[in-house]
Amino acid sequence: MAANNNEHHVSLVLNKFEPSQRLKTISFAMVAIGLIGFVVGLLKNQDRLWTSYLTSFFFVSCLGLGGFFFAVLQHIAKAGWSTSIRRQMEAMSSFIPMMVIGSLVLLAGLKHLYPWADPAFVAENPLIQAKTAYLNTTFLVVRLLVFGLGVLFFARAIVGNSIKQDQNGDAKYTHKNVALGVAYILFFALSFSLFSVDLLMSLMPTWYSTIFGIYCFAGLFQSSLAFLILMMIYIKRKGYVQGYYNQEHIHDVAKFLKGFTIFWAYIAFSQFMLIWYANIPEETEFYLMRSEGAWMSISVALLVLKFIVPFLALLPRGAKRNEGHLILVCLLVLVMQYTDIYWLVYPNFFEGEVVFGFYEISILLGFLGLFLLGIQKFYQRNNMVAIKDPRLDEALHHHVSY
């Protein structure tokens, strides 16, 4: 599909996305490796399987949720500059159906992951007994379904309206998505916090943090922005989209990435400082576990490589406009987001010992393969730009002055 905007002298070319055979082969191979790792884990080492499954599942789910969240923000803010890149955010939401299925699969590993799922353990721990009204399998299933199906409903409605608008350009879809977006943000704020508490914080049911959901959200948004930048650069270099977005749009998303790199560090420090200052045993045990043995090295690495290095690397204006530089920074952010989730999960099972190998790599590749396949199918079915959005003209002439 091609278009020419002579009035503003902007040449627009929009090609139909067709994944290369190499990309499809790599994606399917990643899924196959993940399935092999899953089956081997079921037969050989279920404890290790479910820790690696939880880590990779949460990591990739955050990418899908983060892409959709950013798209919803554009609707609520009535943003024009991002109209031409919003379809990339919407493509990331294609993983949400798999997130719903993956959360149900996770239920099979409850007893391998969560102490509160073991009646014998609960009977010996009065602190956990006091939390059983919330920490029980039935209520967990309800919460997972409400969260997963709720997000899926909003994604189908909001992304669906965006795609329908490609047919007739009716502005009513734009207005509908503002109201739906506000409703989704309210739903997401509470439900994602509970999702984070259920899957990660309850691994240590005696520990608690009132800002844990915000901490997980900060990592979600930072990593999804990094993936979005990588996807924008890939699409731009492959020539699928010409004239609809350029270095100006990438620059602006990079500014968001820098901002949420700072936000993640602020929330991480706030959580640590409050727990350190209060010095309550039920709270400090979380950080004590992560300051022993090799875990201390990872704790320091998170500070340096998830905050200090990306922050400094994104400070200069030119750095946010250099694609090669951005690729390296974004890859680092994604690696450290996985490391952060790994750091939240594994010390609960391996005190003072860092383990990483076949199970972690294979399961991660499997989830990433599913994520990439979902994005490819989304692009094959839909335009790569919201071509009839009423605010598209603003995006075509977007310019960054700082």
C-alpha positions in Angstrom: 0.0 0.0 0.0 1.4 3.4 -0.9 0.2 7.0 -0.5 1.6 10.4 -1.4 0.9 13.5 0.6 1.8 16.3 -1.9 0.3 19.1 0.2 3.0 18.7 2.9 5.6 17.1 0.6 5.8 14.0 2.7 6.2 10.7 0.7 4.4 7.9 2.5 5.0 4.3 1.8 3.3 1.5 3.8 4.2 -2.0 2.7 2.4 -5.2 3.8 4.4 -7.1 6.4 5.6 -10.5 5.4 8.0 -12.2 7.8 11.1 -13.6 6.2 11.5 -17.4 6.2 14.5 -16.9 8.5 12.5 -14.9 11.1 9.7 -17.5 11.1 12.2 -20.4 11.4 14.0 -18.7 14.3 10.7 -18.0 16.1 9.3 -21.6 15.7 12.7 -23.0 16.7 12.6 -20.9 19.9 9.1 -22.2 20.7 10.3 -25.8 20.0 13.3 -25.4 22.3 11.0 -24.0 25.0 8.7 -27.0 24.7 11.6 -29.4 24.9 12.8 -27.6 28.1 9.3 -27.8 29.5 8.9 -31.5 28.9 12.4 -32.3 30.2 11.7 -30.3 33.3 8.4 -32.1 33.9 10.2 -35.4 33.8 13.5 -34.5 35.4 13.4 -31.5 37.7 10.0 -29.8 38.3 11.3 -27.5 41.0 13.8 -25.9 38.5 11.2 -26.0 35.7 8.6 -23.9 37.6 11.1 -21.3 38.8 12.3 -20.8 35.3 8.7 -20.8 33.9 7.6 -18.2 36.4 10.6 -15.9 35.6 10.2 -16.1 31.9 6.4 -16.0 31.9 6.4 -12.8 34.0 9.1 -11.2 31.9 7.4 -11.7 28.6 4.0 -10.9 30.0 5.3 -7.5 31.1 6.4 -6.8 27.6 2.9 -7.5 26.2 1.2 -5.6 29.0 3.6 -2.7 28.8 3.1 -2.2 25.0 -0.7 -2.2 25.5 -0.4 0.2 28.5 1.6 2.7 26.4 -1.0 2.5 23.6 -3.8 3.2 26.1 -1.9 6.2 27.4 -1.8 7.7 23.9 -5.6 7.4 23.7 -6.2 9.0 27.1 -3.8 11.9 26.4 -5.2 12.4 22.9 -1.6 12.3 21.7 -1.0 13.1 18.1 2.8 12.6 17.8 2.5 8.9 18.5 -0.3 8.0 16.1 2.0 6.6 13.5 3.8 4.3 16.0 0.8 3.2 18.1 0.3 0.1 16.0 3.7 -1.2 17.2 2.5 -0.9 20.8 -0.8 -2.6 19.8 1.2 -5.4 18.2 2.9 -6.2 21.5 -0.5 -6.8 23.1 -0.9 -9.8 20.9 0.7 -11.9 23.6 -2.1 -11.2 26.1 -4.2 -14.3 25.1 -1.0 -16.4 25.7 -0.6 -14.7 29.0 -4.0 -15.9 30.1 -3.2 -19.5 29.1 0.2 -19.3 30.6 -1.1 -18.2 34.0 -3.4 -21.2 34.0 -0.5 -23.5 33.2 1.4 -22.0 36.1 -1.3 -23.4 38.5 0.2 -26.8 37.9 3.4 -25.7 39.6 1.8 -24.0 42.6 3.1 -26.5 45.2 6.6 -26.3 43.8 6.6 -22.5 44.0 4.5 -21.2 46.8 4.8 -22.3 50.5 1.2 -21.2 51.2 0.0 -23.9 48.8 1.2 -26.6 51.1 -1.3 -27.2 54.0 1.4 -28.8 56.1 3.6 -25.7 55.9 0.7 -23.4 56.6 -0.2 -25.4 59.7 3.2 -24.8 61.2 3.3 -21.0 60.5 0.8 -18.7 62.3 1.9 -15.7 60.2 0.8 -17.5 57.0 -2.3 -18.8 58.6 -3.4 -15.2 59.1 -3.2 -14.6 55.4 -5.0 -17.7 54.1 -8.2 -15.7 53.4 -6.2 -14.2 50.5 -3.5 -16.8 49.9 -5.5 -19.8 48.8 -5.7 -21.6 45.5 -9.3 -20.9 44.8 -9.0 -17.2 45.3 -5.8 -17.1 43.3 -7.5 -18.7 40.3 -10.3 -16.2 40.5 -7.8 -13.3 40.6 -5.8 -14.6 37.7 -8.9 -15.1 35.6 -10.3 -11.6 36.4 -6.9 -10.0 35.6 -6.2 -12.0 32.4 -9.7 -12.0 31.0 -10.2 -8.3 32.0 -7.0 -7.2 30.2 -8.0 -9.4 27.2 -11.4 -7.7 27.1 -9.9 -4.2 27.1 -7.3 -5.2 24.5 -9.8 -6.7 22.1 -12.0 -3.6 22.5 -9.4 -0.8 22.3 -7.1 -2.4 19.7 -10.2 -3.6 17.8 -11.5 0.0 17.6 -8.1 1.1 16.3 -8.2 -1.5 13.6 -11.8 -0.9 12.6 -10.9 2.8 12.1 -8.6 1.7 9.3 -11.6 0.8 7.2 -13.7 4.0 7.3 -11.8 6.6 9.4 -14.8 7.2 11.7 -13.7 9.4 14.6 -16.2 7.7 16.9 -13.5 5.0 17.5 -11.1 7.6 18.7 -13.6 8.9 21.2 -14.6 5.4 22.4 -11.0 4.5 23.1 -10.6 7.5 25.4 -13.4 6.3 27.7 -12.2 2.7 27.4 -8.7 3.7 28.2 -9.6 5.5 31.4 -11.6 2.5 32.5 -8.6 0.2 31.7 -6.1 2.3 33.6 -8.3 2.1 36.7 -8.6 -1.6 36.3 -4.9 -2.2 35.5 -3.6 -0.1 38.5 -5.2 -2.5 41.0 -5.2 -5.8 39.1 -1.6 -5.7 38.0 -0.5 -4.9 41.6 -2.4 -8.0 42.8 -0.9 -10.0 39.8 2.6 -9.0 41.0 1.9 -9.8 44.6 0.3 -13.2 43.7 3.1 -14.4 41.4 6.2 -12.9 42.9 5.8 -11.4 46.4 3.9 -14.4 47.7 6.9 -16.6 47.0 7.9 -15.4 50.4 4.5 -15.2 52.1 5.9 -13.7 55.4 7.4 -10.7 53.5 5.4 -7.7 52.4 6.0 -4.4 50.7 3.4 -1.7 50.1 5.0 -0.5 46.8 5.9 -3.9 45.3 3.3 -3.5 42.6 4.7 -0.2 41.6 8.2 -1.6 41.6 7.1 -4.3 39.2 5.2 -1.8 37.0 8.3 0.4 36.8 10.3 -2.6 35.4 7.4 -3.5 33.1 7.2 0.0 31.5 11.0 0.4 31.2 11.5 -2.9 29.5 8.5 -2.6 27.2 9.8 0.8 26.0 13.1 -0.8 25.2 11.5 -3.5 23.2 9.3 -0.9 21.4 12.4 1.0 20.3 14.0 -2.1 19.0 10.9 -3.0 17.0 10.6 0.5 15.6 14.2 0.5 14.5 13.8 -3.0 12.9 10.7 -2.0 11.0 12.3 1.3 9.9 15.4 -0.4 8.6 13.4 -3.1 6.8 11.5 -0.4 4.9 8.0 -1.6 5.8 7.1 2.0 6.9 8.5 5.0 5.1 7.5 8.6 6.0 5.1 7.7 8.7 7.7 7.8 11.5 11.3 8.7 11.7 14.1 9.5 14.1 12.0 12.1 15.8 9.6 9.5 17.1 12.3 7.1 18.1 14.0 10.0 20.0 10.8 10.7 21.9 10.3 7.1 23.0 14.0 7.1 24.1 13.2 10.0 26.3 10.4 8.0 27.9 12.9 5.2 28.4 15.3 7.5 30.2 12.5 8.8 32.4 11.3 5.4 33.4 14.9 4.3 34.0 15.0 7.0 36.7 11.5 6.1 37.9 12.5 2.4 38.4 15.6 3.5 40.4 13.4 5.9 42.5 10.9 3.1 43.4 13.7 0.5 44.0 15.5 2.9 46.4 12.3 3.9 48.1 11.4 0.3 48.9 14.9 -0.5 50.1 15.2 2.7 52.2 11.9 2.3 54.0 12.6 -1.4 54.8 16.2 -0.6 56.0 15.0 2.3 58.2 12.1 0.4 59.8 14.3 -2.7 60.4 11.3 -5.0 60.8 12.4 -8.7 60.7 9.5 -9.7 58.4 10.6 -7.1 55.9 14.4 -7.2 56.1 14.6 -10.9 55.3 14.0 -10.1 51.7 17.1 -8.0 51.3 19.2 -10.2 53.7 18.7 -13.1 51.3 19.8 -11.0 48.4 22.9 -9.7 50.2 24.5 -13.2 50.7 26.9 -15.0 48.5 26.6 -14.4 44.7 23.2 -12.7 45.1 25.0 -9.6 46.4 26.8 -9.3 43.0 23.5 -9.4 41.2 22.0 -6.8 43.6 24.9 -4.4 42.7 24.6 -5.3 39.0 21.0 -4.2 39.0 21.9 -0.8 40.4 24.8 -0.3 37.9 23.4 -1.9 34.8 19.7 -1.2 35.1 20.0 2.3 36.3 23.4 4.0 36.2 24.6 2.8 32.8 21.3 3.3 30.8 20.7 6.6 32.5 24.1 8.0 31.6 23.9 6.4 28.1 20.6 8.1 27.4 21.5 11.6 28.7 23.0 13.2 25.6 20.5 14.3 22.9 22.6 12.6 20.2 22.6 9.3 22.0 18.8 9.2 21.8 19.0 9.7 18.0 21.8 7.1 17.4 20.1 3.8 16.4 23.2 1.7 17.0 23.7 3.2 20.4 20.0 2.7 21.3 20.0 -0.9 20.2 22.8 -1.7 22.7 21.1 0.3 25.5 17.7 -1.4 24.9 19.2 -4.9 24.8 20.9 -4.1 28.2 17.6 -2.9 29.7 15.9 -6.1 28.5 18.6 -8.3 29.9 18.5 -6.5 33.2 14.7 -6.7 33.4 14.9 -10.5 33.1 17.7 -10.4 35.7 15.5 -8.3 38.0 12.7 -10.8 37.9 15.2 -13.7 38.3 16.5 -11.8 41.4 13.0 -11.6 42.8 12.3 -15.3 42.2 15.4 -17.5 42.6 16.8 -16.4 46.1 13.6 -17.9 47.6 14.8 -21.3 46.4 18.6 -21.1 46.1 20.0 -19.2 49.1 23.5 -17.8 48.4 23.7 -19.8 45.1 23.1 -18.5 41.6 21.9 -21.2 39.2 21.4 -20.6 35.5 21.4 -23.1 32.7 19.4 -25.2 30.3 16.0 -24.7 31.9 16.2 -21.0 32.2 17.5 -20.5 28.7 15.1 -22.9 27.0 11.9 -21.7 28.7 12.9 -18.0 28.1 13.4 -18.8 24.4 10.1 -20.5 24.3 8.2 -17.5 25.6 10.1 -15.1 23.5 9.3 -17.3 20.4 5.6 -17.1 21.2 5.8 -13.4 21.7 7.5 -12.9 18.3 5.1 -15.2 16.5 2.1 -13.2 18.0 3.6 -9.9 16.7 4.2 -11.4 13.2 0.6 -12.7 12.9 -0.7 -9.3 14.1 1.2 -7.5 11.4 0.2 -9.9 8.7 -3.5 -9.4 9.5 -3.4 -5.6 10.0 -1.8 -2.4 8.7 1.4 -1.4 10.4 0.2 2.2 10.8 -3.2 3.5 11.9 -3.7 5.0 8.5 -7.1 6.7 9.1 -6.6 8.0 12.6 -7.7 11.7 12.6 -4.5 12.7 14.4 -2.1 11.0 11.9 -1.2 14.3 10.2 0.2 15.6 13.5 2.4 12.5 13.8 3.7 12.9 10.2 5.1 16.3 11.0 6.3 15.6 14.5 9.6 17.3 15.4 11.7 17.1 18.5 13.5 20.3 19.5 15.2 19.1 22.7 
